[in-house]
Every structure is written in structure tokens, then in C-alpha cells.
Amino acid sequence: MELTVTNSPFNQQQSESITQLLSTLTPEQKVWLSGYLTASQFKNDSNQAVLEPTTETSVATLPKQRDITVLYGSETGNAQGLAETLENKLKEQSFNVQLECMEDFKPKNLKKVEDLFIITATHGEGDPPDNAITFHEFIHSRKAPKLNDVRFSVLALGDESYEFFCQTGKDFDKKLEELGAERLHPRIDCDLDFDEPAEKWMEDILNALAVEAGNTSDIPAQVDPEHISTTQTYSRTNPYEAEILENINLNGRGSNKEVRHIELSLEGFGEAFEPGDCIGIFPKNDPEFVEELIETLVWDADEEVPINEEGDKLSLRDALTNYFEITKLTKPIIKKAADIFENGVLSEKVKKDRWIYGYVEGRDFIDLINDFPPEDLQPEALHKILRKLPAREYSIASSYEANPDEVHLTIGAVRYHANGRDRKGVCSVQFAERLEPGDKVSIYLKKNPNFKFPKTEDTPVIMIGPGTGIAPFRSYIQEKEELELGNKSWLFFGEQHFTTDFLYQTEWQTWLKDGVLTKMNLAFSRDTEEKVYVQHRIEENGEELYQWIKEGAAIYVCGDEKNMAKDVHQSLLNVIQKEGHYNEEEAETFLTKLKKDKKYQRDIY
């Protein structure tokens, strides 16, 4: 911090001299000087000699540095990555830091914490991530201690399109305050594009701690949450331009589905990935939809418009194609629009949250403009309403060990009809309709530490992945074959029809024949009079499944969160309860322990 006449008791000449002197001192000299100035306060009125300061006496005059605890709750790895970045930055400033996942943190140690920084995602409908559930329950229980001596701050990750946006972070923030803790820095709620707000939160924390410790030198100007490893070249903020090698429809003629098998070149990418990791893709909006929106707005497509508060500009067409999200509405978008549109009907309706969440479902920005025409909407106001187009993340469907120079993805095209108009998924339909081999897309690698497969011979693997949830299991089995691992493996896969929708059918049947895959159960819901899903196959094979679990098998579930994941979870509970002779509560405890032991992992979306 530079001294000035406004932030210190010194005049202009004094502050300039002190600032110039401090810039030349080493940390040891600053400590000595601090002790000298403190000791000089003890000089009596008879001008007796001042005590000669030493390093020991001066250190004693400084406030004791508080210990820092960083806890994270992470579903897909984003919160963990940011927590690791914060830990590294704090250690660079010589702070004593303890980093832990919430499920590994012993609740009894909470009363010993001094400075606490929480970074957490929100899962599902406002729920904590799996690895934050236990700590979340503890801190909201009667067992939670008073935290009058604790200081804290919360970084919450979420998605504004969900009703309970960043709810877990809000829960922790509120409860810590109720328990008496002091908020060192206000909570920050991050949308999908979390890089900049997370960076700012870390920078503010580092500055606050450094000023308190009397050391404002060497504070990093920026904290990049993506550069966890100094060897990482590409990231969300520095994406890799990957060439499309293959783009194939996996479904047979007559299918109701269109699932694309995508192969991307990674030549020169320089970083390995593992089964369970993801590829993030920065998509582009459909040009036809962009033109329709421009016509609706009656604006000049070539006019330059600001895209952020910093004043960066793009042509309207480029901004709507490459920068703004225009096909999805969220509560913040509706509320901002109400402030700017000056439409009386909209202003009244946004007073009710229930109406907002009902309205945004299946609607886009064109709907909003047509339903509630703005009074005088100007192009420069666009960035005040719309959020940045977020990346889409897809599970990797290939093994780095088997194919190090390319990566495969399994992307289901999203098309549906809602509110009188046909709708399309931004990224999925871009691959289905507008991208061909030879084209390039901007991508980054996203590690997923909470969905990791064993690389040992002694852990059986149970894989449950209907639809495009098959992707990470194809990656694992490819790797298992490449590494010649001999552990047992069992796949549960489901879709609509055997003849048209059995994704990667030939590969799975070959792996089963060759013994790479031990067992496979299939559920094709539209091939029988009564619909059969993977959860039914799980219960039909309950006795053997439970035996695998008792032998140490790890269970992996990938796919739809709203229905499949809940149904599969219940089926697993039913099997454990029946075969293990447990009651309902004991079965839940059994499954919770599997989660804690990393024997029940889920990648659901």
C-alpha cells in the first residue's frame, strides 16, 4: 500500500519519503524497523536511552499470524481447483494454510479454526455436493460450536438458471455468521463463468490478510484459478483450438435420438487426461437464431456494442453469435430486463419469484422481447441484461493411454418444442448441423477428481450409464484394455431401442467377448410393452450386485440427474436393504460410507 496524505497522518513530503524508503527495505529490515519504532514509545520524559531493538523483540511486537483453513465442497472439481489455487497463493505469502475437502475435515476441529475460507458448489436443487453433506449437516446442527473468534469468507459456485442459485454457499455464509463468526470479506456468488469473480475474491482476501500482517509487498496482481499447475498451457481462459477429425451419428435410421461421436485432434496439446475427466467447449449461437433476434430488435448487425463494463466492443452480430447467451433465460436476466425495458407488465410480474421460474422454462431472449416489448432498448444496454455464453462440458469417451493425440466425445443433440417454437441446444446442435471434419473448436481440459477409476487389479467396477452417460465408461474400458488390467467390470446401459440406439454396440460386444468387460446388462425401454430401465436391471441382479459390492466393487453412475440418478440411487438402496438385511436407515448409512470411501461416485447433469 502506498502512503498518501489521505490514508496516513503524514504530510506529502513525509509520505513520499517513507514510501521511497520502504521500497528499498528487505523483509528483515522492515521487521527491525517495526521493533525500533515500537520500542521508541517507551522512551521516558527524561530522555533516557531507547532500548536497542533486536529481531526477537521486534517480532514479539507484531500481531500473531492467524492460521488459515480452506475447506471445499466440490461436485465436478471446480471448487477443489479454486481451493488449491487459493492454498498455493496463501503459501506464497508465507501463511500457514490447511486445505481439506469438507468430508475429510473433522467437525470437532471447527472450534480451533481461526480464519476460514469456504469454496463450495451447489448441487441439484440447492443441495450441498456429496463431499460437503456431512459438514453441512454438522454446522447446521445443535452440535455446531460458537465461532466468536473465527473470521471467514465464502466463495459460492452455481448456475443462475437454477432456482436455488449458489444456495449451499449462502447456507454456509449465513450459518457462520449466526454462530458468531466475523465476515472478513463478503460472500461472492459465481455463475458458470466464474474465473473473474473468483480471481477478484482471492485477490481481495490476499490484500486484506497482507495488510493486516503488515506486508503488502509481493501481493500478486492477479490470481488465475485455472493455472493450478505451472505446466498447464491451455485452460478456460486460454483455450486450445482443436481440429475435428470425425463427426459421426451413432444412431441408426429411424431413431428418435441423434448422438454424435466426435473425435478431436490434441496434437500439441501437451497434457494428459484420465477416464472421468471432461472437455469444455466454447460454442457459438445458431446464425439463424442470431439473425432472427437482430430482426426482432430492429438493430444494425454491424454496429459495435459494448460486451462488458470495461467497454470492450464487438459488432452486434459477433456479440450475439460468440459472446452473449441468448437461448436461455435466468432469474437475474428477467430482473435486469424489468429494470431496463420499462415495461409495466413485466415490472409487476417480476415481483413474484414463482412466476419468474415458471416463465424462464423453455423460453429465450426473443420470447422475452416479444412478450414484454421494451420501451426504448438501446444496443449499449445489452451487456447489462445478458450473461456471457458459458462453455459446455462433456465427459471424455476415450483413453489417453490408448489415443494420446486425440480425444473422443459423445454428444446428444438437444431438440424440443416449447411455448410454440422449436428449440435447439446451442453446442449439441452446432455439432449436429454446422460442424464438420476440418473445422476447429475452442476447448479446455477439465479434471474431475471426484469421478476417478481404479488402476488396480483388485477393485471390481460397476458402471451405470444410460444414454450419453456411457461416455466415461468407454474411456475407462479402453484404458483398462490398454493397461491390461484384470479386474472385473460390469456395465448397465439403457436407451430406447436395441437396433437403433445401442451406442458403441460393436465395441461393447467385443470387449465382453474378449473378457475386458465381465458382464453387461441392457435395458431398452421402447422394445417391450412395459418400459424397462437400468434401475430395473439393477434390482433384477441384486444378489450378484451386492456380492460384488461386498468384494470391494466401486460403483459409478453417469447421466441424467433429474430422473435416472435418483431412480438408480433408490434401486441401489433397495438392493442393499434386501440383500444385506438392513432397514432403510442402515442402507442409507451403508451407501453413505461407500461414497466416503470413493466406492460410489457419480457424474450427473
ZICOR-V138325 format. One record per backbone hydrogen bond with DSSP energy under -1.0 kcal/mol. CO is the residue of the C=O (numbers start at 1). NH is the residue of the N-H. E is the energy in kcal/mol with one decimal. If there is no record, write none. Layout:
co = <CO;CO>
nh = <NH;NH>
e = <E;E>
This chain:
co = <11;12;13;14;15;16;17;18;19;21;22;26;27;28;29;30;31;32;33;34;35;36;38;39;40;44;54;55;56;59;67;68;69;70;71;72;73;77;78;79;80;81;82;83;84;85;86;87;88;90;91;96;98;100;101;106;107;109;110;114;115;116;117;118;119;120;123;124;127;129;131;132;133;134;135;136;138;141;147;150;151;152;152;153;154;155;156;159;163;164;166;167;168;169;170;171;172;173;174;175;176;177;179;182;188;190;192;194;195;196;197;198;199;200;201;202;203;204;205;206;207;208;209;210;226;229;238;240;242;243;244;246;248;252;258;259;260;261;262;263;263;264;266;274;277;278;279;280;281;286;287;288;289;290;291;292;293;294;294;300;301;303;305;308;312;314;315;316;317;318;319;319;321;323;326;330;331;332;333;334;335;336;337;341;343;344;345;346;348;349;352;353;354;355;356;360;364;365;366;367;368;378;379;381;382;382;387;392;394;399;403;405;407;408;409;411;414;416;418;421;423;425;427;428;429;430;430;436;439;441;442;443;444;446;448;460;461;462;463;464;466;467;468;470;471;472;473;474;475;476;477;478;479;480;488;489;489;490;491;492;493;494;495;496;497;500;501;502;504;505;506;507;508;509;510;511;511;519;521;523;524;533;533;534;535;536;537;539;541;542;543;544;545;546;547;548;549;554;555;556;557;559;560;563;564;565;566;567;568;569;570;571;572;573;574;575;576;577;583;584;585;586;587;588;589;590;591;592;593;594;595;599;601;603>
nh = <15;16;17;18;19;20;21;22;23;24;25;30;31;32;33;34;35;36;37;38;39;40;41;42;43;47;58;59;60;62;115;98;117;100;119;102;121;81;82;83;84;85;86;87;88;89;90;91;92;95;94;68;70;72;104;109;110;112;113;151;69;153;71;155;73;157;127;126;123;132;103;136;137;138;139;140;141;144;150;182;116;184;185;118;188;120;190;162;165;167;170;171;172;173;174;175;176;177;178;179;181;180;147;152;156;158;194;198;199;200;201;202;203;204;205;206;207;208;209;210;211;212;213;215;228;232;235;443;441;265;438;263;261;255;413;250;411;248;409;245;246;407;269;277;396;446;394;444;392;290;291;292;293;294;295;296;297;298;299;303;317;316;314;311;307;305;319;320;321;322;323;324;285;389;365;334;335;336;337;338;339;340;341;375;347;348;349;350;351;352;356;357;358;359;360;363;368;369;370;371;372;381;382;384;385;386;325;281;279;403;406;266;264;397;262;260;425;423;421;418;416;429;431;432;433;434;435;439;244;242;282;240;280;278;451;554;490;556;492;558;469;470;471;474;475;476;477;478;479;480;481;482;483;485;461;518;519;463;521;465;523;467;525;526;501;252;503;505;508;509;510;511;512;513;514;516;517;491;493;495;527;536;537;538;539;540;541;542;545;546;547;548;549;550;551;553;552;462;601;464;603;605;565;567;568;569;570;571;572;573;574;575;576;577;578;579;580;582;587;588;589;590;591;592;593;594;595;596;597;599;598;555;557;559>
e = <-2.9;-2.1;-2.0;-2.9;-2.5;-2.2;-2.5;-2.9;-1.6;-1.7;-1.0;-2.2;-2.0;-2.2;-2.6;-2.3;-2.1;-2.3;-2.6;-2.0;-2.8;-2.0;-1.2;-1.9;-1.3;-1.6;-2.5;-2.2;-1.6;-1.1;-2.1;-2.3;-2.9;-2.4;-2.5;-2.4;-2.3;-2.5;-2.2;-2.3;-2.4;-1.8;-2.6;-2.5;-2.2;-2.3;-2.5;-2.4;-1.9;-2.2;-1.9;-2.7;-3.0;-1.5;-1.5;-2.5;-2.0;-1.4;-1.4;-2.7;-3.1;-1.5;-2.3;-3.1;-1.9;-2.9;-2.5;-1.3;-4.0;-2.3;-1.0;-2.5;-2.6;-2.2;-2.7;-1.1;-1.8;-1.2;-1.6;-3.3;-3.3;-2.8;-1.1;-2.3;-1.9;-2.2;-3.2;-2.3;-1.0;-1.8;-2.1;-2.6;-2.3;-2.4;-2.4;-2.5;-2.6;-1.5;-2.1;-2.0;-2.2;-1.7;-3.7;-2.4;-2.9;-1.6;-1.5;-2.4;-2.3;-2.4;-2.4;-2.3;-2.4;-2.5;-2.2;-2.8;-2.3;-2.4;-2.6;-2.4;-2.6;-1.8;-2.0;-2.8;-1.8;-1.5;-1.5;-2.9;-2.3;-2.8;-2.5;-2.3;-3.5;-1.7;-3.2;-3.4;-2.6;-2.4;-2.5;-3.5;-1.4;-2.2;-2.6;-2.3;-2.5;-2.9;-2.5;-1.6;-2.7;-2.3;-2.4;-2.0;-2.2;-2.5;-2.3;-2.0;-2.4;-1.5;-1.4;-1.4;-2.5;-2.1;-2.0;-1.3;-2.9;-3.3;-3.0;-2.4;-1.7;-3.1;-1.6;-2.7;-2.7;-3.7;-2.3;-2.2;-2.4;-2.6;-2.7;-2.2;-1.5;-1.6;-3.8;-3.4;-2.5;-1.6;-2.2;-2.3;-1.1;-2.0;-1.6;-2.4;-1.5;-2.5;-2.5;-1.8;-1.8;-2.1;-2.6;-3.0;-2.0;-2.1;-1.5;-1.2;-1.6;-2.3;-2.7;-3.1;-2.7;-2.9;-1.3;-3.3;-2.8;-3.3;-2.6;-3.5;-3.0;-3.7;-1.6;-2.7;-1.8;-1.5;-1.8;-1.8;-2.6;-1.9;-1.0;-2.3;-3.2;-2.8;-2.4;-3.1;-2.9;-3.0;-1.7;-2.7;-2.5;-2.8;-3.1;-2.4;-1.9;-1.5;-1.8;-1.8;-1.8;-2.1;-2.6;-2.2;-1.9;-3.1;-2.4;-2.3;-2.8;-2.2;-2.2;-1.4;-1.8;-3.6;-3.0;-2.5;-2.0;-2.3;-2.2;-2.1;-2.2;-2.0;-1.5;-1.5;-2.2;-2.4;-2.1;-2.7;-2.2;-2.2;-2.6;-1.3;-1.9;-2.5;-2.2;-1.8;-1.5;-1.1;-1.4;-2.1;-1.7;-2.3;-1.5;-1.5;-2.7;-2.7;-1.6;-2.2;-2.1;-2.5;-1.4;-2.2;-1.8;-2.9;-2.7;-2.9;-2.9;-2.1;-2.3;-2.5;-3.0;-2.2;-2.1;-2.1;-2.6;-2.1;-2.4;-2.4;-2.6;-2.7;-2.4;-3.0;-1.9;-1.4;-2.3;-2.0;-2.1;-2.3;-2.4;-2.4;-2.1;-1.7;-2.0;-2.3;-2.3;-3.4;-1.8;-3.4;-2.1;-1.6>
